[in-house]
Amino acid sequence: MHHRKSLILIVLCVFASCMSYAQTWTADNGNGTYTNPLFYDEFSDPDMIRVGDDFYLAGTTMHAMPGVVVMHSKDLVNWEFLGYCFKNLNLGDDFNLENGKEAYGQGIWAPCIRYHNGMFYIFTNVNNHGMQVFMSKDPKGPWIHKPLNIEIYDLSILFDEDGKIYAVYKYNEVHLVELKPDFSGIVDGSDKIIIPAGNNMGEGHHMYKIKGKYYIISANYSPTGRMQCARADKPYGPYETTVISAEETFGFQRGWLTDNVGLGSKVPAPGFKFQLTPAGNNYFGAVPMHQGGIVDLPNGDWWGFSMIDFMSVGRTTCLSPVTWQDGWPYFGLPGNLGRSPRTWLKPNVAAQTSPSAPYQRNDDFSGPALQSVWQWNHNPVDAKWELNKKKGALRLHTLPANDFLWAKNTLTQRVIGPESYATAVLDASALKSGDYAGLAYLNMPYASLGIVKNNDGFVLRFYDQYQNKTIEEKLTSGKISLRASGDYEKDIAQFSYSVDGMNFTNIGDSIRLPYQLKTFQGSRYALFAYNTQGKEGGYADFDNFRVVEPLADRSHNIPVGKIITLTNLGTDAPVWANPHGMMHSAATGSKEAQGNGCQFRVHDRGKGRVALEALNGTGFLTVVGIGISGDVRLMKQESEGSLFQWQDMLHNQCMLLSLKTNRYVGLTPGTGEPYAADRPGTLPNRKDGTVLSWTIVGE
């Protein structure tokens, strides 16, 4: 199957050769607001706690080593990396890629982080190896590891006030079990069904005790993603349940999926025929907010955290304000419960914070250790890699492997969206016959670009496992720059190379990047070196790994002070301040569409809030009444109803969140109705009448 070349990626590669970006994605907008996701790279199955004025976050790492990342924050928006719970898991051949065994998509799932009596705990299950407990007085570690010979997955732990320790687990039929205080096992007879199957509960539970009541928040994906909540007066119930978040996708579609590779399946060999499902239109799948919990601030406010599936990036963590109503912690704002703003005010904490990112993604490999963003694919073989201090490079010694997916000492880091590209310099001069080293996308299917050493010298090799296509070109030198450029909102990427480090040439077709349940991770950049002839070979040196994110700088994504036009993606019609005093649509190409009634000046009102003034003199867009159709008016006098929280959807797209109704400005396409401010959010394809495209037409 021939994928079309992505013009965006080709231009990006050319543009990047003369441009350097220092910016990486941060959720903090620097104006008192944040924009989801918290990280634009995969952080799945998040769990979060507060200890005093500090917040701590842990998440799934599957088969990647080191494992279980722990982060710290003062404001829930800006996070710093603290460390990993462990360097590797010594649990058998499957974590070492030995004897035909592997742990793709297994390992650490859905850790639960807790703090009790001066000790930090992380509880998790390692598939096929039982429950594990990690303990430390310092969240930076070191962590003491204690295995428990019990199978409890996607669990949550509650240290109750009476000294009992409860674990809630299982899908649909929810169980509660009491753990022994020394974590040597479970209390006999304590494992009971607390919520029978069929009561709309899922998995990935988060258990809390709040004001004397017991709450369990869980994720469900049948038939689509959402978040459930159960509550009871006693830990064993009886429980009542409700939905606290549903339908929220932030306008992101379900991405491409690999259908015939999943949990329990074999690692696909070269030549395997992959079956892929194209990206969804408005089908939710598991995309909407799911698997998360809640955390309180010192001032008593509550916030929610959860995942959204962001296509080939993987599952990302998002932050939501929580509104308590009728004793339930709904994600969202009053008047729009169950939906979450993509951009909102930062949590009200005492600490003064500034935009920051948890990782340094670039690495020149001259430091005493790898940057913390790196993880090995399975356990590394420590004697076969090194940071060459004299050369300032990462040296990977080749070990035998039949295929890239079985190569040991493959060093990976998550791709970062929405667009980015990674470049690495490869010195392959020390490779021996049969060695292959380079840069790859770790996925199933995977794709790679690198240098092979054979009897005739060095050969540039591109391989696309999806198409089972190989391209080879003769090289005169063993030193080359390799680049992987991804548009992760379209699930495509492009490889290119350069012999002079400046001018890059594309090789092969665009690469399809689906999500799949075998690795159960998003796509990853990977540096690899292995021998294809069943022996140990030479080594490859990697240097100057650089990641560039062209869309990370969002400082100009609110066109304050500018004159703009707005076009509704659902109607392709311009927004018009019509003479009847309402926000309306003008016919595309009409006289009205060309006039100043379709032009608005964007006034900055602080904290990401704007007022929009029509240039035809009719006044400010203002929400009156309850915001139903016809209630987005043009008023001469600006008022509280004229304030909108600008929702940055990237790519010169936005939504306008009315601060009067806490709902979005929009209309129903095809009806011809005037605008309302009563829409809960947008659909994945963004064509339901709530997403607007803006263009600057004047100063």
C-alpha positions as CSV (number, residue, x, y, z in Angstrom):
1,M,0.0,0.0,0.0
2,H,1.5,3.3,-1.1
3,H,0.9,6.2,1.4
4,R,1.0,9.7,0.0
5,K,3.9,11.8,0.9
6,S,3.0,14.4,3.6
7,L,3.8,17.8,2.3
8,I,3.9,19.0,5.9
9,L,6.7,16.6,6.8
10,I,8.7,17.3,3.7
11,V,8.5,21.0,4.3
12,L,9.3,20.4,7.9
13,C,12.5,18.6,7.1
14,V,13.7,21.3,4.7
15,F,12.8,24.1,7.1
16,A,14.4,22.3,10.1
17,S,17.8,22.3,8.4
18,C,18.1,26.0,8.9
19,M,16.0,26.5,12.0
20,S,16.5,25.5,15.7
21,Y,13.7,25.2,18.2
22,A,14.5,25.2,21.9
23,Q,10.8,24.9,23.0
24,T,9.2,21.7,24.1
25,W,5.5,21.2,25.0
26,T,4.4,22.6,28.3
27,A,0.8,22.7,29.5
28,D,1.4,26.0,31.3
29,N,0.6,28.9,28.9
30,G,2.4,31.5,31.1
31,N,-0.8,33.6,31.5
32,G,-2.4,31.9,34.4
33,T,-3.9,29.1,32.3
34,Y,-3.0,25.7,31.1
35,T,-3.9,23.7,28.0
36,N,-4.3,19.9,28.0
37,P,-2.6,17.5,27.7
38,L,-0.2,18.0,30.6
39,F,2.4,16.2,28.5
40,Y,2.2,15.7,24.7
41,D,3.9,12.4,25.0
42,E,2.5,9.2,26.5
43,F,1.8,9.1,30.2
44,S,-0.8,6.4,30.8
45,D,-2.7,5.1,33.8
46,P,-1.9,8.2,35.9
47,D,-2.3,8.2,39.7
48,M,-1.8,11.3,41.8
49,I,-1.7,12.2,45.4
50,R,-1.1,15.4,47.5
51,V,1.2,15.4,50.5
52,G,1.0,18.9,52.2
53,D,1.7,21.4,49.4
54,D,3.3,18.9,47.1
55,F,1.7,16.6,44.4
56,Y,3.1,13.3,43.2
57,L,2.3,11.4,40.0
58,A,3.1,7.9,38.9
59,G,2.2,6.0,35.7
60,T,2.5,2.9,33.6
61,T,5.7,1.9,31.9
62,M,5.0,-1.6,30.7
63,H,8.1,-3.4,29.5
64,A,10.3,-0.2,29.3
65,M,13.2,0.0,31.7
66,P,13.8,1.7,34.1
67,G,10.2,1.5,35.2
68,V,7.4,3.4,37.0
69,V,8.2,7.0,36.6
70,V,7.6,9.3,39.6
71,M,7.0,13.1,39.2
72,H,6.5,16.1,41.5
73,S,4.5,19.3,41.1
74,K,3.5,22.3,43.1
75,D,0.6,23.3,40.9
76,L,-0.6,20.1,39.1
77,V,0.4,21.7,35.8
78,N,4.2,21.9,35.8
79,W,5.9,18.6,36.7
80,E,9.5,17.7,37.4
81,F,10.9,14.2,37.0
82,L,12.0,12.6,40.3
83,G,13.0,9.2,39.3
84,Y,12.0,5.6,38.5
85,C,11.1,3.0,41.0
86,F,13.5,0.4,39.6
87,K,16.2,0.0,37.1
88,N,15.0,-3.3,35.8
89,L,12.7,-6.3,36.6
90,N,14.6,-9.6,37.2
91,L,11.6,-11.7,36.7
92,G,12.7,-14.1,33.9
93,D,13.5,-14.5,30.3
94,D,10.5,-12.5,29.1
95,F,11.9,-9.3,30.4
96,N,15.3,-10.1,28.8
97,L,14.2,-11.0,25.3
98,E,15.7,-14.4,25.7
99,N,14.7,-17.9,24.6
100,G,11.9,-16.6,22.4
101,K,10.2,-14.9,25.2
102,E,9.2,-11.2,25.5
103,A,7.2,-8.9,27.7
104,Y,5.8,-6.4,25.2
105,G,2.7,-4.8,26.7
106,Q,3.2,-6.7,29.9
107,G,5.2,-5.6,33.0
108,I,4.0,-2.6,35.0
109,W,0.4,-1.7,34.6
110,A,-1.6,1.1,36.4
111,P,0.5,1.8,39.5
112,C,-1.2,3.2,42.6
113,I,0.8,5.8,44.5
114,R,0.0,6.5,48.2
115,Y,1.5,8.1,51.3
116,H,1.0,6.8,54.8
117,N,2.8,7.5,58.1
118,G,5.9,9.0,56.5
119,M,6.2,6.3,53.8
120,F,5.5,6.5,50.1
121,Y,4.1,3.4,48.5
122,I,3.6,2.3,44.9
123,F,1.4,-0.7,44.4
124,T,1.2,-2.4,41.0
125,N,0.7,-5.7,39.3
126,V,3.3,-7.2,36.9
127,N,1.3,-9.4,34.5
128,N,2.0,-13.1,35.1
129,H,4.2,-12.2,38.1
130,G,1.7,-10.9,40.6
131,M,1.3,-7.8,42.8
132,Q,4.4,-5.7,43.7
133,V,4.9,-3.1,46.4
134,F,7.6,-0.4,46.2
135,M,8.3,1.6,49.4
136,S,10.4,4.6,50.1
137,K,10.6,7.5,52.6
138,D,11.8,9.7,49.8
139,P,9.8,9.9,46.6
140,K,13.1,10.3,44.8
141,G,14.0,6.8,46.0
142,P,15.7,4.4,46.4
143,W,12.6,2.2,46.6
144,I,12.4,-1.1,48.4
145,H,10.7,-3.8,46.3
146,K,8.5,-6.4,47.9
147,P,6.7,-8.9,45.7
148,L,3.3,-10.4,46.8
149,N,2.2,-13.7,45.3
150,I,-1.3,-12.5,44.5
151,E,-2.9,-11.5,41.2
152,I,-4.6,-8.1,41.7
153,Y,-4.5,-5.8,38.6
154,D,-5.5,-2.2,38.0
155,L,-5.8,-1.8,41.7
156,S,-6.2,1.1,44.1
157,I,-5.2,1.2,47.8
158,L,-6.9,2.9,50.7
159,F,-5.3,3.3,54.1
160,D,-8.4,3.6,56.2
161,E,-8.5,5.5,59.5
162,D,-9.0,2.4,61.5
163,G,-5.6,1.0,60.3
164,K,-7.1,-1.4,57.7
165,I,-5.6,-1.4,54.2
166,Y,-8.0,-2.1,51.4
167,A,-7.3,-2.9,47.7
168,V,-10.1,-2.5,45.1
169,Y,-9.7,-4.3,41.8
170,K,-11.2,-6.2,38.8
171,Y,-13.3,-5.1,35.8
172,N,-17.1,-4.8,35.9
173,E,-17.5,-7.1,38.9
174,V,-15.6,-4.9,41.5
175,H,-13.8,-6.7,44.3
176,L,-12.5,-5.4,47.6
177,V,-9.8,-7.2,49.6
178,E,-8.0,-6.3,52.8
179,L,-4.2,-6.5,52.9
180,K,-2.1,-7.6,55.8
181,P,-0.3,-4.7,57.5
182,D,3.1,-6.1,56.6
183,F,2.0,-6.7,53.0
184,S,2.7,-10.4,53.3
185,G,-0.6,-11.3,51.7
186,I,-4.4,-10.8,52.0
187,V,-6.5,-11.2,55.1
188,D,-8.3,-14.5,54.8
189,G,-12.0,-14.2,53.9
190,S,-11.7,-10.5,53.1
191,D,-12.0,-10.7,49.3
192,K,-15.6,-9.8,48.5
193,I,-17.7,-8.5,45.6
194,I,-18.7,-5.0,46.5
195,I,-20.3,-4.0,43.2
196,P,-21.8,-6.8,41.2
197,A,-21.3,-7.0,37.4
198,G,-23.8,-4.9,35.4
199,N,-23.7,-1.8,37.6
200,N,-21.8,0.3,35.1
201,M,-18.4,0.1,36.7
202,G,-15.1,-0.6,34.9
203,E,-11.5,-1.0,35.8
204,G,-8.4,1.1,36.7
205,H,-10.0,2.0,40.0
206,H,-9.0,4.9,42.3
207,M,-10.4,4.6,45.8
208,Y,-10.8,7.5,48.3
209,K,-12.4,8.3,51.6
210,I,-13.9,11.8,51.6
211,K,-15.8,13.3,54.5
212,G,-16.7,9.8,55.8
213,K,-17.8,8.3,52.5
214,Y,-16.0,5.8,50.3
215,Y,-15.6,6.7,46.6
216,I,-14.3,4.5,43.8
217,I,-13.6,6.1,40.4
218,S,-13.1,3.8,37.5
219,A,-12.7,3.7,33.7
220,N,-15.1,2.0,31.3
221,Y,-14.6,1.5,27.6
222,S,-17.7,-0.6,26.8
223,P,-19.0,0.5,24.4
224,T,-17.0,3.8,24.6
225,G,-14.6,5.5,27.0
226,R,-16.0,7.3,30.1
227,M,-15.5,7.6,33.8
228,Q,-17.7,6.1,36.5
229,C,-18.0,6.8,40.2
230,A,-19.4,4.7,43.0
231,R,-20.0,5.8,46.6
232,A,-20.9,4.1,49.9
233,D,-21.0,4.7,53.6
234,K,-18.9,1.6,54.3
235,P,-16.0,0.1,52.4
236,Y,-17.9,-3.1,51.5
237,G,-21.0,-1.1,50.5
238,P,-23.7,-1.1,49.4
239,Y,-22.6,1.3,46.5
240,E,-24.5,3.5,44.2
241,T,-22.9,4.5,40.9
242,T,-23.0,7.3,38.3
243,V,-21.1,8.7,35.3
244,I,-18.8,11.7,36.1
245,S,-17.2,12.2,32.7
246,A,-18.2,11.2,29.2
247,E,-17.7,12.2,25.6
248,E,-14.7,14.5,26.2
249,T,-12.2,14.0,23.4
250,F,-11.0,17.6,22.9
251,G,-11.8,17.1,19.2
252,F,-9.5,14.2,18.7
253,Q,-10.4,11.2,16.6
254,R,-9.6,7.6,17.3
255,G,-6.4,6.9,15.4
256,W,-5.3,4.1,13.1
257,L,-5.4,0.7,14.8
258,T,-3.6,-2.6,14.2
259,D,-6.3,-5.2,14.3
260,N,-4.5,-8.5,14.2
261,V,-1.7,-7.8,16.8
262,G,-2.7,-7.5,20.4
263,L,-2.3,-8.8,23.9
264,G,-1.1,-12.4,24.0
265,S,-0.3,-12.5,20.3
266,K,3.1,-13.4,18.9
267,V,5.6,-10.7,17.9
268,P,5.0,-10.3,14.2
269,A,7.9,-11.4,12.0
270,P,9.1,-9.6,8.8
271,G,6.6,-10.4,6.1
272,F,3.6,-10.6,8.5
273,K,0.5,-9.1,6.8
274,F,-0.8,-6.4,9.1
275,Q,-4.5,-5.5,9.1
276,L,-5.1,-1.8,10.0
277,T,-8.3,0.1,10.6
278,P,-8.3,3.7,9.5
279,A,-8.8,6.6,11.9
280,G,-12.3,7.0,13.1
281,N,-14.6,9.9,12.2
282,N,-16.8,10.6,15.2
283,Y,-16.6,7.1,16.6
284,F,-15.3,7.5,20.2
285,G,-13.8,4.1,20.9
286,A,-11.7,4.4,24.0
287,V,-10.6,8.0,23.3
288,P,-12.8,10.0,25.7
289,M,-11.5,10.8,29.1
290,H,-11.0,7.6,31.1
291,Q,-8.9,6.0,33.8
292,G,-8.1,8.6,36.4
293,G,-9.0,10.0,39.7
294,I,-9.3,13.1,41.8
295,V,-7.0,15.1,44.1
296,D,-7.7,18.0,46.5
297,L,-5.8,21.3,46.9
298,P,-4.9,22.7,50.3
299,N,-7.7,25.3,49.8
300,G,-10.3,22.6,49.4
301,D,-10.7,22.8,45.6
302,W,-10.7,19.4,43.8
303,W,-9.2,18.5,40.4
304,G,-9.5,15.5,38.2
305,F,-6.8,13.7,36.2
306,S,-7.5,11.2,33.4
307,M,-6.3,9.8,30.1
308,I,-7.2,10.6,26.6
309,D,-6.0,8.5,23.7
310,F,-4.0,10.9,21.4
311,M,-3.6,8.6,18.3
312,S,-0.1,7.4,17.6
313,V,1.3,9.5,20.5
314,G,-0.4,7.0,22.8
315,R,-2.4,7.7,26.0
316,T,-1.9,11.1,27.5
317,T,-2.7,12.7,30.9
318,C,-5.2,15.6,31.2
319,L,-6.3,17.8,34.0
320,S,-9.9,18.8,34.7
321,P,-11.6,21.1,37.3
322,V,-14.0,19.1,39.5
323,T,-17.4,20.4,40.5
324,W,-19.1,18.6,43.4
325,Q,-22.9,18.3,42.9
326,D,-25.3,16.2,44.9
327,G,-22.3,14.6,46.5
328,W,-20.6,13.5,43.2
329,P,-17.3,14.7,41.9
330,Y,-18.1,15.6,38.3
331,F,-15.3,16.5,35.9
332,G,-16.1,19.9,34.4
333,L,-17.5,23.3,35.3
334,P,-20.9,24.3,36.8
335,G,-23.5,24.2,34.0
336,N,-21.4,21.8,31.9
337,L,-20.7,18.8,34.0
338,G,-19.1,15.7,32.5
339,R,-17.1,17.8,30.0
340,S,-13.7,19.4,30.6
341,P,-12.2,22.6,29.1
342,R,-9.1,22.0,27.1
343,T,-7.8,25.4,28.3
344,W,-8.6,26.6,31.8
345,L,-7.2,28.5,34.8
346,K,-4.4,26.9,36.7
347,P,-5.2,25.5,40.1
348,N,-5.3,28.0,43.0
349,V,-2.2,27.1,44.9
350,A,0.2,29.2,47.1
351,A,3.3,28.4,45.0
352,Q,4.4,30.7,42.2
353,T,5.3,28.5,39.2
354,S,6.4,29.1,35.7
355,P,6.2,27.0,32.6
356,S,8.5,24.0,32.7
357,A,8.8,20.5,31.2
358,P,9.8,17.3,33.1
359,Y,12.3,16.1,30.6
360,Q,15.3,17.1,28.5
361,R,14.7,15.2,25.3
362,N,18.0,16.1,23.6
363,D,21.1,14.2,24.5
364,D,24.6,14.6,23.2
365,F,25.6,11.6,25.4
366,S,28.5,13.5,27.0
367,G,27.0,13.4,30.4
368,P,27.7,10.9,33.2
369,A,24.3,9.3,32.6
370,L,21.6,9.1,30.0
371,Q,18.9,11.8,30.1
372,S,16.0,10.6,32.2
373,V,13.6,10.5,29.3
374,W,15.3,7.4,27.9
375,Q,14.1,3.9,28.5
376,W,15.4,0.6,27.3
377,N,13.2,-1.8,25.4
378,H,13.1,-4.6,28.0
379,N,16.1,-5.1,30.4
380,P,19.4,-3.8,29.1
381,V,22.6,-5.8,28.9
382,D,24.7,-3.4,30.8
383,A,28.0,-4.8,29.6
384,K,27.1,-4.2,26.0
385,W,26.5,-0.4,26.1
386,E,28.3,2.6,27.4
387,L,28.6,6.3,27.3
388,N,31.9,6.8,25.6
389,K,33.3,9.7,27.5
390,K,36.3,10.3,25.3
391,K,34.1,10.5,22.2
392,G,31.0,11.9,23.8
393,A,28.8,9.3,22.3
394,L,26.4,6.4,23.1
395,R,28.1,3.2,22.1
396,L,25.8,0.1,21.4
397,H,27.6,-3.2,20.9
398,T,25.7,-5.4,18.6
399,L,24.1,-8.6,19.9
400,P,22.4,-11.3,17.8
401,A,18.8,-10.8,16.9
402,N,16.6,-12.1,14.1
403,D,14.7,-8.9,13.8
404,F,14.6,-5.3,15.3
405,L,11.8,-6.3,17.7
406,W,14.1,-8.9,19.3
407,A,17.1,-6.6,19.4
408,K,18.5,-6.1,22.9
409,N,19.8,-2.7,24.2
410,T,17.4,-0.7,22.0
411,L,17.2,2.7,23.6
412,T,13.8,4.5,23.3
413,Q,12.0,7.6,24.1
414,R,8.3,8.5,23.5
415,V,7.4,10.5,20.4
416,I,6.0,13.9,21.3
417,G,3.1,15.5,19.5
418,P,1.5,17.0,17.8
419,E,4.4,17.2,15.3
420,S,8.1,16.6,16.0
421,Y,11.1,15.1,14.4
422,A,14.2,13.4,15.9
423,T,17.7,13.5,14.4
424,A,20.7,11.4,15.5
425,V,24.2,11.2,14.1
426,L,25.4,7.6,13.6
427,D,29.0,6.5,13.3
428,A,28.9,3.0,12.0
429,S,32.6,2.7,11.1
430,A,33.1,0.0,13.8
431,L,30.3,-2.3,12.6
432,K,31.2,-5.8,11.6
433,S,29.7,-8.1,8.9
434,G,25.9,-8.5,9.5
435,D,25.5,-5.6,11.8
436,Y,22.6,-3.2,11.4
437,A,22.4,0.0,13.4
438,G,20.2,3.1,13.2
439,L,17.0,5.0,14.1
440,A,13.6,3.3,14.2
441,Y,10.0,3.8,15.2
442,L,9.3,1.1,17.8
443,N,5.8,0.0,17.0
444,M,4.0,-2.9,15.5
445,P,4.5,-2.5,12.6
446,Y,7.8,-0.8,13.0
447,A,10.0,1.0,10.6
448,S,13.8,1.6,10.6
449,L,16.5,3.4,8.8
450,G,20.2,2.7,9.4
451,I,23.5,1.3,8.1
452,V,24.2,-2.3,7.4
453,K,27.8,-3.6,7.1
454,N,28.3,-6.3,4.6
455,N,31.3,-7.7,2.5
456,D,31.0,-4.7,0.1
457,G,31.1,-2.0,2.8
458,F,28.3,0.2,4.1
459,V,24.7,0.1,2.9
460,L,21.9,2.5,3.9
461,R,18.8,0.4,4.6
462,F,15.3,1.5,5.0
463,Y,12.7,-1.0,6.1
464,D,8.9,-0.6,6.5
465,Q,7.4,-3.6,8.2
466,Y,3.8,-2.7,7.3
467,Q,4.6,-2.8,3.6
468,N,7.4,-5.3,4.1
469,K,9.4,-3.0,1.9
470,T,13.2,-2.6,1.9
471,I,15.2,0.1,0.2
472,E,19.0,0.0,0.1
473,E,21.5,2.5,-1.2
474,K,25.3,2.2,-1.3
475,L,27.3,4.5,1.0
476,T,30.9,5.6,0.8
477,S,31.1,6.5,4.5
478,G,29.9,4.9,7.7
479,K,28.9,8.3,9.2
480,I,25.4,9.7,8.6
481,S,22.6,11.8,10.1
482,L,19.2,10.0,10.4
483,R,15.9,11.7,10.9
484,A,12.4,10.6,11.8
485,S,9.7,13.2,11.2
486,G,6.2,12.6,12.5
487,D,2.8,14.2,12.2
488,Y,1.2,12.4,15.1
489,E,-2.3,13.9,14.5
490,K,-2.3,12.1,11.2
491,D,-0.5,8.9,12.3
492,I,2.2,9.2,9.6
493,A,5.9,9.8,9.6
494,Q,8.8,10.1,7.1
495,F,12.4,9.0,7.3
496,S,15.2,11.0,5.8
497,Y,19.0,11.1,5.9
498,S,21.9,13.4,5.4
499,V,25.6,12.7,4.6
500,D,26.6,16.3,5.4
501,G,24.4,17.0,8.4
502,M,22.6,19.8,6.6
503,N,20.7,18.6,3.6
504,F,18.2,15.8,4.2
505,T,16.8,13.5,1.6
506,N,13.6,11.6,2.1
507,I,13.7,7.8,1.7
508,G,10.7,5.5,1.2
509,D,7.0,6.3,1.4
510,S,5.3,7.9,4.4
511,I,5.1,5.4,7.3
512,R,1.8,4.5,8.9
513,L,1.9,4.7,12.7
514,P,-1.1,2.8,14.2
515,Y,-1.8,2.2,17.8
516,Q,-1.9,-1.4,18.9
517,L,-2.3,-3.5,22.0
518,K,0.8,-5.6,21.7
519,T,3.3,-3.1,23.0
520,F,0.3,-1.2,24.5
521,Q,2.3,2.0,24.0
522,G,2.4,4.8,21.5
523,S,5.2,5.0,18.9
524,R,8.7,5.5,20.2
525,Y,11.9,6.8,18.7
526,A,14.5,4.0,19.0
527,L,18.3,3.8,18.7
528,F,19.3,0.3,17.8
529,A,22.3,-1.9,16.9
530,Y,22.1,-5.7,16.4
531,N,23.7,-8.5,14.4
532,T,21.6,-10.3,11.8
533,Q,24.0,-13.3,11.5
534,G,23.4,-14.8,15.0
535,K,26.6,-13.6,16.6
536,E,28.1,-10.7,18.4
537,G,29.6,-8.1,16.1
538,G,31.1,-4.6,16.4
539,Y,29.5,-1.4,17.8
540,A,27.8,1.7,16.7
541,D,28.3,5.2,18.1
542,F,25.3,7.6,18.3
543,D,25.7,11.3,19.0
544,N,23.7,14.6,19.0
545,F,20.2,13.2,19.4
546,R,17.8,16.2,18.9
547,V,14.1,16.5,19.0
548,V,12.4,19.5,17.5
549,E,8.7,20.5,18.1
550,P,7.6,23.1,15.7
551,L,4.1,23.6,17.3
552,A,5.3,23.7,20.9
553,D,5.5,27.5,21.0
554,R,1.9,28.5,21.5
555,S,2.5,32.1,22.6
556,H,0.9,33.5,19.4
557,N,-2.0,31.1,19.3
558,I,-4.4,33.7,20.7
559,P,-4.3,36.6,18.2
560,V,-4.7,39.4,20.8
561,G,-4.8,42.9,19.4
562,K,-5.4,41.5,15.9
563,I,-8.3,41.8,13.6
564,I,-9.5,38.3,12.6
565,T,-12.1,36.5,10.6
566,L,-13.7,33.3,12.0
567,T,-14.9,30.4,9.9
568,N,-17.0,27.6,11.3
569,L,-15.5,24.2,10.5
570,G,-19.0,22.6,10.4
571,T,-20.5,25.0,7.9
572,D,-17.4,26.5,6.1
573,A,-19.3,29.8,6.6
574,P,-17.8,33.0,8.1
575,V,-19.1,34.3,11.4
576,W,-21.1,37.4,10.8
577,A,-22.2,40.2,13.2
578,N,-25.4,40.7,11.3
579,P,-27.7,43.8,11.4
580,H,-30.2,42.0,13.6
581,G,-27.8,42.1,16.4
582,M,-27.0,38.4,16.6
583,M,-23.9,36.3,15.9
584,H,-24.9,34.6,12.6
585,S,-23.4,33.0,9.5
586,A,-22.6,34.8,6.3
587,A,-22.9,33.0,3.0
588,T,-19.4,32.0,1.7
589,G,-18.3,34.4,-1.0
590,S,-21.1,36.9,-0.3
591,K,-20.9,40.6,0.0
592,E,-21.5,40.2,3.7
593,A,-18.6,37.7,4.0
594,Q,-16.3,40.3,2.5
595,G,-17.4,43.1,4.7
596,N,-16.2,44.3,8.1
597,G,-19.2,42.7,9.7
598,C,-17.2,39.4,9.5
599,Q,-14.1,41.0,11.1
600,F,-13.5,41.1,14.8
601,R,-10.8,42.7,17.0
602,V,-9.5,40.4,19.7
603,H,-9.2,42.3,23.0
604,D,-7.0,40.7,25.7
605,R,-8.8,40.5,29.0
606,G,-6.1,38.5,30.8
607,K,-5.7,34.9,31.8
608,G,-6.4,33.7,28.3
609,R,-9.8,35.5,28.2
610,V,-10.8,37.6,25.2
611,A,-13.6,40.0,24.1
612,L,-14.5,40.1,20.4
613,E,-15.5,43.5,19.0
614,A,-17.1,43.6,15.5
615,L,-15.5,46.1,13.1
616,N,-18.9,47.1,11.7
617,G,-19.7,49.0,14.9
618,T,-22.4,46.7,16.1
619,G,-20.5,46.0,19.4
620,F,-19.1,43.1,21.3
621,L,-20.1,39.5,21.1
622,T,-22.1,39.0,24.3
623,V,-24.0,36.1,25.7
624,V,-27.3,37.1,27.2
625,G,-30.1,35.1,28.9
626,I,-29.2,31.4,29.2
627,G,-27.2,31.4,25.9
628,I,-29.6,29.5,23.6
629,S,-29.8,30.1,19.9
630,G,-30.1,33.8,19.2
631,D,-28.6,34.8,22.6
632,V,-25.1,35.5,21.3
633,R,-25.7,39.2,20.7
634,L,-23.8,42.3,19.5
635,M,-23.9,44.7,22.4
636,K,-22.5,48.2,22.4
637,Q,-21.5,47.9,26.0
638,E,-19.0,45.2,27.0
639,S,-20.1,43.2,30.0
640,E,-19.4,39.9,31.9
641,G,-21.3,38.1,29.2
642,S,-18.7,39.4,26.7
643,L,-15.9,37.3,28.2
644,F,-14.7,34.1,26.5
645,Q,-12.0,31.7,27.5
646,W,-10.1,31.0,24.3
647,Q,-9.7,27.3,23.7
648,D,-6.6,26.7,21.6
649,M,-7.1,23.7,19.3
650,L,-3.8,24.4,17.4
651,H,-3.6,24.9,13.7
652,N,-5.3,28.3,13.9
653,Q,-8.4,26.6,15.3
654,C,-10.2,27.5,18.5
655,M,-13.4,27.2,20.5
656,L,-15.0,30.1,22.5
657,L,-16.0,29.1,26.1
658,S,-18.6,31.5,27.4
659,L,-17.8,32.4,31.0
660,K,-21.4,33.2,31.5
661,T,-22.7,29.7,30.7
662,N,-19.5,27.6,30.9
663,R,-20.5,26.3,27.5
664,Y,-19.2,26.8,24.0
665,V,-20.4,29.2,21.2
666,G,-21.7,27.2,18.3
667,L,-24.6,26.2,16.1
668,T,-26.0,23.1,14.5
669,P,-24.8,22.9,10.9
670,G,-27.4,22.8,8.2
671,T,-30.1,24.6,10.2
672,G,-29.3,28.2,9.4
673,E,-29.9,29.1,13.0
674,P,-28.0,31.9,14.8
675,Y,-25.3,31.1,17.3
676,A,-25.8,29.9,20.8
677,A,-23.6,29.5,23.8
678,D,-25.0,26.2,25.1
679,R,-22.8,23.6,23.4
680,P,-21.1,21.2,25.8
681,G,-18.0,20.6,23.6
682,T,-17.1,19.3,20.2
683,L,-17.1,16.0,18.4
684,P,-13.9,14.3,17.3
685,N,-14.1,15.5,13.7
686,R,-14.7,19.1,14.9
687,K,-17.5,19.7,12.3
688,D,-20.4,19.9,14.7
689,G,-20.5,23.7,14.7
690,T,-18.3,24.5,17.7
691,V,-14.8,24.7,16.3
692,L,-13.8,27.9,14.5
693,S,-10.8,28.6,12.2
694,W,-9.3,32.0,12.6
695,T,-7.3,34.1,10.2
696,I,-5.5,37.4,10.9
697,V,-6.6,40.1,8.4
698,G,-5.4,43.2,10.1
699,E,-3.6,44.9,13.0
